């Protein structure tokens, strides 16, 4: 039985993770954390879902997490970069494996995650959905086939509460396509257009961002050629896809003592 802890348990994603863990016969929720002072502190983590988990949500500052990880095999974290990095330190200190669904890390944050992989098993992915990760593989194949004569644009849409842009998933799509084409995404990405921009440079990969309403997550990669367009799209209608993927990642780490992996590793798509 895999013993799971969840951070941000009172948030939208946290509640989905609690539900997915409770439904997994091979996993057990043993701890749930949220920011101190939250309205759910001291209440059963499953109460908002109408289920009883027997685990009350604890209000713990990120820097204090190491002291409350006893008996935890794997922590699942969908919070904010600064909190996740503090949680990462706690997991390294206690030898707890970590699934990271948080996005928006800078280069230093990504380097810290890579260093942690020398001590613990980590799955770090911008999107835990099995369908999204299948889409990444399709994009790799399409990019190689459509390597010449097609302009590439990535369009993503999320709910009004999302704080980073472009989404981590959109950026990973760009990385997958750029790598397949032998390009450096940092050198060819265009993140916004306004005014007289001149003609489109053929090697660029454009990004367009939409924020509004309650959109869970839509991503489209457009390959625009002369006389035809190919669109590869993934649309999420529920955060549960991310939660079930995260549980799959946690099970993947069960027999891996150390290393940094992503969902392509989890799904055997390498």
N, C-alpha and C positions, 0 to 999 in steps of 0.2 A: 504494500500500500504506500503510494507516494504521498508524503506529507507536505502540503502546500500552504504557503503564506501569501497574502495579497496586500499590496499597498494601494492607497487611494480607494479603499473599499466602499466609501460612500458615494463615489462618483458614478457617472453613467457607465464607464467601462468597468469600474470596480464591481458594480452590481452584476454585470454580465459574467465576470470572472467567478464571482461567488456562485452564481447559478450553474455555470459550466462545471465547476469543481464538485458541487453537490451532486450533479448528475453523473459524474464519472465513477464507475464502480471500482476503479483501480487508483483513485486518488482520495485524499482526505484533507479537508480544510482544517488546519490546526491553529492558524493565527490570521487576523485581519487588522490592518492598521489604517489610520487616517490622520489628518492633521489635528493637532490638539485644539480643543474647543469646538469641534464639529458637532452638529446636532445628533449624530448617530453614535457618538462615543458612549460605550457602556451598554449598547443595545446589540441584540443578536444581528450578526452580519446578514442574515437572510430575511430579516423582518420586512424590508421594503419589497421583497419578492413574495411575501406570504409563506415563507418556509422557515423552519427552525434548523439551524446548523449546529447549535450548541457552542458556537464561538462568538464571543462578544468583541466588538470593534474597540481597539485600543488607540488612544490618542498619544502618538509618539513622534517627537521631533526627529527628522532624518538623521541627525548626528547621534541620536541615542538608540538607534535601531539595533545595534549589535547586542545590546543587553537583553533583548526580548526575542531572540531567534533560536532559543533552545528547542531542539526536537524538530526543526524545520529542515526538509530536504531541499526545497526549491522555493525561491521567492519570485513572484510574478509582479512586474512593475510597469504600470502605465501612468506615469505622473508627469513631472517636468524635469528638464535636464539637470538642474542644480540639485533637486531632491534625489534623482536617480543616482547621481555620482556619489552622494553621501551614502545611499543605500548600497552601492557597489562596494564602498570601503567596508561597510559593516559585514557584507557577505564574505568578502575576502578574509576579514578578521575571524569569522566564525566558520569558514569552510562551507558556506551555503551556496548552492548553485542559483543562477539568476537568469530569468527570461525577461528581456527588455523590449517593451513595445513603445517606449517613449521615443519621440522624434524631436528634431531641432538641435541636436548636438553640434558644437563647433569642432574644429580639428583637435583641440586639446581634449575635449570630452571623449571623442572617438579613440584618441591615443590612450586615455586612461582605461577605457574598456578593453582595448587590446592588451594592455599590461596585466589587467586582472585575469585574463585568460591563461596566464602562466600558472595561476594558483587554483582557479575554480572553473567549472564548466559554465559557459555563458552562451545563450542564444540571443543575438542582437539583430533585429530585423525591423525595417520601417513599416512592415505590414505583415501580420501574422495569418492572414486569410490564406487558406489553401488555394482558393480560386485565383487570388492575386498572384500568388507565386507560380501557379501554372501559366498565368498571363506573362510573367517575366520570361518564361522559357519560350513562349510563342513569339515574343518580341525579339528575342535573340535570333531565332530562326528567320523571322520576317526581315529584320535589318540586314542580315547577310544576303538574302535574296534580292532585296530592294536597295542595294548599296549604291547604285548610281541612277541619277535622274529623278529622285524622289526627295522632296522637302519634308522635314520631320518636325511636327509640332505636338506638344503635349498639353492637354487641357484637363484641369482637375477642378472639382467642385466639392465643397464641404460646408458644414453647418456654420452658423454665424459665430459660434463660440471658439472655433479653432484659432489658435494664436500664432501659428507659424505658417509661412508660405514661401515657396511652393510646399506642398505636403511632402513628407518623407517618402511616400510611395511614388509620387511624381518624379522626385529626384532619383530614386532608384531606377525607375523606368528609363530616365535619361542616361544613367550610368550604364545600364544593360545595353541600350542601343549604341551608345558611344563606344563602349568596349568592343561590341561586335563589329563596328566599323573602323576600329583602330584609331579612334579620336579620344582626346582628353576633354571630358565634359566641362571642366573649368574654363577651358580655352574657347569652347564653341557655344556655350549656353547663352541664350538671350532671355532675360527674365521680364522684360517689359518693352513696349514700343509706344512712342508718342511723338507727334510732330513729324517733321521731314526726316525719315530714317534712311532714305536711300533704298536701293534694291536689296532684296534678301540675299545674303551670302549663302551659297549652296551647302557649305559645310556646317552651318549653324543648326542648333536644336532649340526651338522656341518653347517657352512655357507661358501658359495663360492660367490665371487663378480666378476662381469664382467662390465667393463666400455669401451664404444666405440661408435663412430658414433652418430646417432640421435635416439637411442632406447628410447622410451618413458618410458617403464617400463615392464619388464617381471619377473615373480616370479613363481618358481616351488618348491613344497615340495615333496620330494621323500621318500617313505616308502619302503625300500629295504629288502625283506625277502629272504628266501631260496626257490628258484624256481619261484619267482614272484616279480614284482615291481609294486607299485601303485604310480602314479604321479598325483598330483593335481596342475594345472597350471592356472595362470591368465596372459593374455597379454593385454597391453594397446597400442592402435594405435593412440590415440588422448588425449591431456590434457583436452578436453572438458568433459570427464567423471568426472574428478576431480572438474571441475567448476560447473557442474550441481548438483553434490553431495553436494558441498559447499552451493549452494543456498538452497538446501533441508534442510541442517543443519541450515541455517539462519532462515528459516521459522519455524523450530522446536523450536528455541529459542524464538520465538515471544511471547509466553505466559508462559515463564519460567523466573522468576525474578532472580534466582541465581542457582548455581550448575555447576559442571564440568561433561560433557557428552562426549560420543564418538559416532561414526556412528552406532554402534550396538544399542545404545539407539534411535538414530534418526530413524532407520529402524525397530524398534520393535523386535529385535532379541535376547533380553535378556531372 
